Amino acid sequence: MLPELSKYEVENSWQRAYLDSFIEKGWPSSKNEEWKFTSLSGLFEKPFVLASKPEGDTRVNNGITGEEVHRIVFRNGIFDAKLSDDGSSHVVVSNLFHDDEALQSLNQYQLNHHPIFNLTLGVMKSAVLIDVSVAPADKTPFIELSFTGGLFQQSAHPVIMIRVAEEARVNISETHSSNNCLSAPITVIELANGATCDHLKCQVDELSCSHIGLNLVNQKSTSDYHYFSLSSGGNISRSETHLNLDGENASCYLSSIYLGCKDQHMDVTTRLYHNVANCKSEQIIRGVLDDRARGVFQGKIRVAPNAQNTDGQQMTRALLLSRETEADTKPELEIFADDVVCSHGATIGEIDEHQLFYLVSRGIPFMKARSMLIRAFLVDTLSQIRVPQLEKQAELHLHKWVSTSNQLTSKTA
């Protein structure tokens, strides 16, 4: 339940249109096709206010080390300059509010129907712009985005835009570990011709938090984007990606893992738009659900009429560790070209009891055998991570979740 937004004083006049759009449309109901699997009705029952200053602890994620690491910290959804780095000759950090080109780029996204797009752009208090230029091959910049702190009675609405110049490379580590009642971040990545980006997002917010995040990506010719997301936090979680392939010979690889236990609701939604010819996309989605958790995957691939020679692949699988879990999948293909190779598939199943029995019969403890099968189920997704430091981060969060899940199972066994 948000305060009276019609009287809210926005930072900039252009934000008013976004906020008015949210006030007019409000939160989506279950009748909205894109939200029918993920109800936000629980948000109506929680009284909270918009965050206006940094709050909470000052711990930040120090998973990546090295001279090329540039740390950007948001506390309570507000940029904290004291805990953040200033940038370097290859990474320039500035205020997005002061860049007309960046603001114009935001306005070009056709998401005026989206509640988080309208609400976050309408009420955001600070927004960061990062420009990445070409660096030596052995000094690829690392950008570490840390979203932490926060108060349960407040909602956080951070915005960050990363522009990667032609032929430049960048690695991005994004970690969400806040304690806000609602965390609604928007991350925008724009890849120029020939740019390369490896991006890891770990959503490990507190279980009391609702996390509804938007990841918006635009790719130009010959650009290469590798994205891996891991979601295990929040009572309600939705990680949504909108990606536009706007230049020929661009390629993107999206891999996601959602891990749910107790009464968590985990949603992974992707929208991939092949707008031009000769582009490739691949998606591998894996979910593991325990206790009474529910998982959702909605994935759409749209091929425009002129996007010939498109290669778009999508595969999702869910592993159910309890008979009380639920998994919903909704793959979609919208193809308006005739020279394409596109496919999608979905499977949902339980741990193979024969495999589990085989491992236990060979002297492997039950919980260790269970962990081995979970990790084997996820291995092809983790293998998509090309950068060792990013893979190590994902592995740590996965190991922590599996250990916690095993402890809960042993207590109830």
C-alpha positions as CSV (number, residue, x, y, z in Angstrom):
1,M,0.0,0.0,0.0
2,L,1.7,3.2,-1.2
3,P,1.0,6.7,0.2
4,E,-1.0,9.2,-1.8
5,L,1.1,9.5,-4.9
6,S,-0.9,12.2,-6.6
7,K,0.6,14.6,-4.0
8,Y,4.1,13.2,-4.3
9,E,6.7,15.8,-5.3
10,V,8.8,14.5,-8.1
11,E,12.5,15.4,-8.6
12,N,12.1,16.3,-12.2
13,S,9.1,17.5,-14.2
14,W,9.3,14.7,-16.8
15,Q,8.8,12.1,-14.0
16,R,5.3,13.3,-13.5
17,A,4.1,11.6,-16.6
18,Y,5.4,8.2,-15.5
19,L,3.9,8.6,-12.0
20,D,0.5,9.7,-13.4
21,S,0.5,6.7,-15.6
22,F,1.1,4.4,-12.6
23,I,-1.6,6.2,-10.7
24,E,-4.0,5.7,-13.6
25,K,-3.3,2.0,-14.2
26,G,-2.2,0.9,-10.7
27,W,-1.0,-2.6,-9.9
28,P,-2.0,-5.3,-12.4
29,S,-4.7,-7.7,-11.6
30,S,-4.9,-11.4,-12.3
31,K,-6.9,-10.6,-15.4
32,N,-3.8,-9.1,-16.9
33,E,-2.3,-11.9,-19.1
34,E,1.3,-11.0,-18.3
35,W,0.6,-11.1,-14.5
36,K,-1.9,-13.9,-14.2
37,F,0.6,-16.3,-12.6
38,T,2.1,-13.7,-10.2
39,S,-0.4,-11.8,-8.0
40,L,0.7,-8.5,-6.4
41,S,-2.3,-8.4,-4.2
42,G,0.0,-8.9,-1.1
43,L,1.5,-5.5,-1.8
44,F,-1.8,-3.9,-1.2
45,E,-1.8,-5.1,2.4
46,K,1.6,-3.8,3.4
47,P,1.8,-0.1,4.5
48,F,5.1,1.3,3.3
49,V,6.5,4.7,2.2
50,L,8.9,5.6,-0.5
51,A,12.5,5.6,0.5
52,S,14.1,9.1,0.6
53,K,17.6,8.5,2.1
54,P,20.1,5.7,2.6
55,E,19.2,3.4,5.5
56,G,20.4,0.1,6.9
57,D,23.8,-1.5,7.2
58,T,26.8,-0.4,5.2
59,R,28.0,-3.8,4.3
60,V,28.7,-4.3,0.6
61,N,29.5,-7.3,-1.6
62,N,33.2,-7.7,-1.9
63,G,33.1,-10.8,-4.1
64,I,35.1,-9.3,-6.9
65,T,38.6,-7.9,-6.3
66,G,41.2,-6.3,-8.5
67,E,42.3,-2.9,-9.7
68,E,39.7,-2.8,-12.5
69,V,36.7,-3.3,-10.1
70,H,34.4,-0.3,-9.9
71,R,31.9,-0.6,-7.0
72,I,28.6,1.2,-7.1
73,V,26.5,1.0,-4.0
74,F,22.8,1.7,-3.5
75,R,21.5,1.7,0.1
76,N,17.7,1.7,0.5
77,G,17.5,2.3,-3.2
78,I,19.6,5.6,-3.0
79,F,23.0,5.9,-4.5
80,D,25.7,6.1,-1.8
81,A,28.6,8.1,-3.1
82,K,30.7,7.5,0.0
83,L,30.7,3.8,-0.5
84,S,31.0,3.9,-4.3
85,D,34.0,4.3,-6.5
86,D,34.6,7.4,-8.7
87,G,35.4,5.5,-11.9
88,S,38.5,5.6,-14.1
89,S,39.6,6.5,-17.5
90,H,37.6,3.6,-19.0
91,V,34.6,3.8,-16.6
92,V,32.9,7.1,-16.1
93,V,30.2,7.4,-13.4
94,S,27.8,10.3,-13.6
95,N,24.2,11.4,-12.7
96,L,21.7,10.1,-15.2
97,F,19.4,13.1,-14.5
98,H,22.0,15.4,-16.1
99,D,22.3,13.4,-19.4
100,D,19.7,14.4,-21.9
101,E,20.6,11.6,-24.3
102,A,20.3,8.9,-21.6
103,L,16.9,10.3,-20.5
104,Q,15.7,10.3,-24.1
105,S,16.8,6.7,-24.4
106,L,14.7,5.8,-21.4
107,N,11.7,7.4,-23.0
108,Q,12.0,5.3,-26.1
109,Y,11.2,2.1,-24.3
110,Q,7.6,1.0,-25.0
111,L,6.8,0.0,-21.5
112,N,4.4,2.7,-20.4
113,H,2.0,-0.1,-19.5
114,H,4.4,-1.7,-17.0
115,P,3.7,-0.9,-13.3
116,I,7.4,-1.0,-12.2
117,F,8.6,1.0,-15.2
118,N,6.1,3.7,-14.5
119,L,6.4,3.7,-10.7
120,T,10.2,3.5,-10.4
121,L,10.9,6.2,-13.0
122,G,8.2,8.3,-11.5
123,V,9.5,8.2,-7.9
124,M,13.3,7.5,-8.2
125,K,15.4,9.8,-6.1
126,S,18.8,9.0,-7.7
127,A,19.9,7.4,-10.9
128,V,23.4,6.5,-12.0
129,L,24.8,6.5,-15.5
130,I,28.0,4.5,-16.3
131,D,29.8,4.9,-19.6
132,V,32.3,2.1,-20.5
133,S,35.0,2.8,-23.2
134,V,37.6,0.5,-24.8
135,A,40.2,-0.8,-22.3
136,P,43.3,-3.0,-22.9
137,A,42.3,-6.7,-23.5
138,D,43.9,-7.7,-20.2
139,K,42.1,-5.1,-18.2
140,T,38.4,-5.7,-18.8
141,P,36.5,-3.4,-16.4
142,F,34.4,-5.1,-13.6
143,I,31.4,-3.1,-12.4
144,E,30.1,-4.4,-9.1
145,L,26.5,-3.2,-8.3
146,S,25.5,-3.7,-4.7
147,F,21.9,-3.0,-3.5
148,T,21.8,-3.4,0.2
149,G,20.4,-1.9,3.4
150,G,16.8,-0.6,3.5
151,L,13.9,-0.7,5.9
152,F,10.9,-3.0,5.9
153,Q,8.5,-0.1,6.0
154,Q,10.0,1.5,2.8
155,S,10.1,0.8,-0.9
156,A,13.3,1.2,-3.0
157,H,13.4,2.4,-6.6
158,P,17.0,2.5,-7.9
159,V,17.8,3.1,-11.6
160,I,21.1,2.5,-13.3
161,M,22.1,2.7,-17.0
162,I,25.3,1.3,-18.4
163,R,26.4,2.3,-21.9
164,V,29.1,0.2,-23.5
165,A,31.0,1.8,-26.3
166,E,31.9,0.2,-29.7
167,E,34.2,-2.8,-29.3
168,A,34.4,-2.3,-25.6
169,R,34.1,-5.1,-23.0
170,V,32.7,-5.1,-19.5
171,N,31.8,-7.6,-16.8
172,I,28.9,-6.7,-14.4
173,S,28.2,-8.3,-11.0
174,E,24.9,-7.2,-9.6
175,T,23.8,-8.3,-6.1
176,H,20.5,-7.5,-4.4
177,S,20.5,-8.2,-0.7
178,S,18.1,-5.5,0.7
179,N,15.5,-5.6,3.4
180,N,12.9,-3.3,1.8
181,C,9.3,-4.1,1.8
182,L,9.4,-3.6,-2.0
183,S,12.6,-3.5,-4.1
184,A,11.8,-2.4,-7.6
185,P,15.1,-1.7,-9.5
186,I,15.6,-0.9,-13.2
187,T,18.9,-1.8,-14.9
188,V,19.4,-0.6,-18.4
189,I,22.3,-1.8,-20.6
190,E,23.0,-0.4,-24.1
191,L,25.6,-2.2,-26.2
192,A,27.0,-0.4,-29.2
193,N,28.4,-2.1,-32.3
194,G,30.8,-4.9,-31.4
195,A,30.4,-4.4,-27.6
196,T,30.6,-7.4,-25.3
197,C,29.0,-7.7,-21.9
198,D,29.0,-10.5,-19.3
199,H,26.3,-9.8,-16.7
200,L,25.5,-11.7,-13.4
201,K,22.5,-10.8,-11.3
202,C,22.1,-12.5,-7.9
203,Q,18.8,-11.7,-6.2
204,V,19.2,-12.8,-2.5
205,D,17.0,-10.2,-0.8
206,E,15.6,-11.0,2.7
207,L,12.5,-13.2,2.7
208,S,10.4,-10.4,4.0
209,C,11.1,-8.4,0.8
210,S,9.2,-8.3,-2.5
211,H,11.5,-8.0,-5.4
212,I,10.2,-6.9,-8.8
213,G,13.1,-6.0,-11.1
214,L,13.4,-4.9,-14.7
215,N,16.4,-5.6,-16.9
216,L,16.3,-3.7,-20.2
217,V,18.9,-4.4,-22.9
218,N,19.5,-2.9,-26.3
219,Q,22.0,-4.5,-28.7
220,K,23.5,-3.1,-31.8
221,S,25.4,-4.9,-34.6
222,T,27.8,-7.8,-33.7
223,S,27.3,-7.1,-30.0
224,D,27.5,-10.0,-27.6
225,Y,25.5,-10.3,-24.3
226,H,25.8,-13.1,-21.8
227,Y,23.4,-12.8,-18.9
228,F,23.0,-15.1,-15.9
229,S,20.5,-14.5,-13.1
230,L,20.1,-16.4,-9.8
231,S,17.0,-15.7,-7.7
232,S,16.6,-17.2,-4.2
233,G,15.4,-14.3,-2.1
234,G,12.2,-12.4,-1.4
235,N,8.8,-13.7,-0.6
236,I,7.6,-12.6,-4.0
237,S,10.2,-12.3,-6.7
238,R,10.0,-11.4,-10.4
239,S,13.0,-11.0,-12.5
240,E,11.9,-9.6,-15.9
241,T,14.2,-9.0,-18.9
242,H,13.3,-7.1,-22.1
243,L,15.9,-7.5,-24.8
244,N,16.0,-5.9,-28.2
245,L,18.3,-7.2,-30.9
246,D,18.5,-4.1,-33.1
247,G,21.7,-4.8,-35.1
248,E,22.6,-7.6,-37.4
249,N,24.8,-10.5,-36.2
250,A,24.1,-9.7,-32.6
251,S,23.9,-12.6,-30.1
252,C,22.6,-13.0,-26.6
253,Y,22.6,-15.9,-24.1
254,L,20.3,-15.8,-21.2
255,S,20.5,-18.3,-18.4
256,S,18.5,-18.2,-15.2
257,I,18.1,-20.3,-12.1
258,Y,15.3,-19.7,-9.6
259,L,15.5,-21.5,-6.2
260,G,12.4,-21.5,-4.0
261,C,11.5,-22.9,-0.6
262,K,9.0,-22.4,2.2
263,D,6.2,-20.2,0.7
264,Q,8.2,-18.3,-1.8
265,H,6.9,-17.3,-5.2
266,M,9.6,-17.0,-7.9
267,D,8.9,-15.6,-11.4
268,V,11.3,-15.4,-14.3
269,T,9.9,-13.5,-17.3
270,T,11.7,-12.8,-20.6
271,R,10.8,-10.9,-23.7
272,L,13.3,-11.2,-26.6
273,Y,12.7,-9.1,-29.7
274,H,14.5,-10.1,-32.9
275,N,14.0,-6.9,-34.8
276,V,16.6,-7.4,-37.6
277,A,18.1,-10.3,-39.6
278,N,21.0,-12.7,-38.7
279,C,20.7,-12.6,-34.9
280,K,21.0,-15.4,-32.4
281,S,19.4,-15.9,-29.0
282,E,19.5,-18.8,-26.6
283,Q,17.7,-19.2,-23.2
284,I,18.3,-21.9,-20.6
285,I,16.0,-21.6,-17.5
286,R,16.2,-24.0,-14.5
287,G,14.1,-23.9,-11.4
288,V,14.4,-25.9,-8.1
289,L,11.4,-25.8,-5.7
290,D,11.0,-27.1,-2.2
291,D,8.4,-27.0,0.6
292,R,5.4,-25.0,-0.7
293,A,7.2,-22.8,-3.2
294,R,5.9,-21.8,-6.6
295,G,7.9,-21.1,-9.7
296,V,6.9,-19.3,-12.9
297,F,8.6,-18.9,-16.2
298,Q,7.1,-16.8,-19.0
299,G,9.3,-16.5,-22.1
300,K,8.4,-14.8,-25.4
301,I,10.5,-14.7,-28.6
302,R,9.2,-12.3,-31.2
303,V,10.7,-12.4,-34.7
304,A,9.9,-9.3,-36.8
305,P,8.8,-9.6,-40.5
306,N,12.3,-8.6,-41.8
307,A,14.3,-10.6,-39.3
308,Q,15.3,-13.4,-41.6
309,N,17.9,-16.0,-40.7
310,T,17.0,-15.8,-37.0
311,D,18.1,-18.5,-34.5
312,G,16.1,-18.4,-31.3
313,Q,16.2,-21.2,-28.8
314,Q,14.5,-21.5,-25.4
315,M,14.4,-24.4,-22.9
316,T,13.0,-24.4,-19.4
317,R,13.0,-27.2,-16.8
318,A,11.8,-27.3,-13.2
319,L,12.8,-29.8,-10.5
320,L,10.2,-30.3,-7.7
321,L,11.6,-31.5,-4.3
322,S,8.2,-31.6,-2.6
323,R,4.7,-32.7,-3.6
324,E,3.4,-29.3,-2.4
325,T,5.4,-27.2,-4.9
326,E,4.0,-25.8,-8.1
327,A,5.7,-24.8,-11.4
328,D,4.0,-22.9,-14.3
329,T,5.6,-22.4,-17.7
330,K,4.4,-20.3,-20.6
331,P,6.7,-20.3,-23.6
332,E,5.7,-18.2,-26.6
333,L,6.9,-17.8,-30.1
334,E,5.7,-14.9,-32.4
335,I,7.2,-15.4,-35.8
336,F,6.5,-13.1,-38.7
337,A,9.5,-14.2,-40.9
338,D,9.8,-17.4,-42.9
339,D,13.5,-18.2,-42.8
340,V,14.1,-18.9,-39.1
341,V,15.2,-21.6,-36.7
342,C,13.2,-21.2,-33.5
343,S,12.2,-23.7,-30.8
344,H,11.0,-23.9,-27.2
345,G,10.6,-26.7,-24.7
346,A,9.5,-27.3,-21.1
347,T,9.8,-30.1,-18.6
348,I,8.7,-30.4,-15.0
349,G,9.6,-33.4,-12.8
350,E,10.8,-34.7,-9.5
351,I,14.2,-36.1,-8.4
352,D,14.8,-39.5,-10.0
353,E,14.4,-41.9,-7.1
354,H,16.4,-44.6,-8.9
355,Q,19.4,-42.2,-9.2
356,L,19.0,-41.2,-5.6
357,F,18.8,-44.8,-4.5
358,Y,21.9,-45.7,-6.6
359,L,24.0,-43.0,-4.9
360,V,22.8,-43.9,-1.4
361,S,23.5,-47.6,-2.0
362,R,27.1,-46.7,-2.8
363,G,27.6,-45.2,0.6
364,I,26.8,-41.5,-0.2
365,P,24.8,-39.9,2.6
366,F,21.2,-39.1,1.6
367,M,21.5,-35.3,1.8
368,K,24.8,-35.3,-0.1
369,A,23.3,-37.5,-2.8
370,R,20.4,-35.1,-3.0
371,S,22.7,-32.1,-3.4
372,M,24.7,-33.9,-6.1
373,L,21.5,-34.5,-8.1
374,I,20.4,-30.8,-7.7
375,R,23.7,-29.6,-8.9
376,A,23.8,-32.0,-11.8
377,F,20.4,-30.6,-12.8
378,L,21.7,-27.1,-12.9
379,V,25.2,-27.7,-14.4
380,D,24.4,-26.8,-18.0
381,T,23.0,-23.5,-16.8
382,L,26.0,-22.6,-14.8
383,S,28.3,-23.6,-17.6
384,Q,27.0,-20.6,-19.6
385,I,28.9,-18.3,-17.3
386,R,32.1,-17.4,-19.2
387,V,33.9,-15.3,-16.5
388,P,35.4,-17.4,-13.6
389,Q,34.9,-14.6,-11.0
390,L,31.2,-14.4,-11.9
391,E,30.8,-18.2,-11.9
392,K,32.3,-18.4,-8.4
393,Q,29.8,-15.9,-7.1
394,A,26.9,-17.8,-8.5
395,E,28.3,-21.1,-7.1
396,L,28.5,-19.6,-3.6
397,H,24.9,-18.5,-3.6
398,L,23.8,-21.9,-5.0
399,H,25.8,-23.8,-2.4
400,K,24.2,-21.7,0.4
401,W,20.7,-22.3,-0.9
402,V,21.2,-26.1,-1.3
403,S,22.7,-26.3,2.3
404,T,19.7,-24.4,3.7
405,S,17.2,-26.6,1.8
406,N,18.9,-29.7,3.1
407,Q,18.7,-28.5,6.7
408,L,15.0,-27.7,6.3
409,T,14.4,-31.2,4.7
410,S,16.3,-33.0,7.5
411,K,14.2,-31.2,10.2
412,T,10.9,-32.2,8.6
413,A,12.0,-35.8,7.6
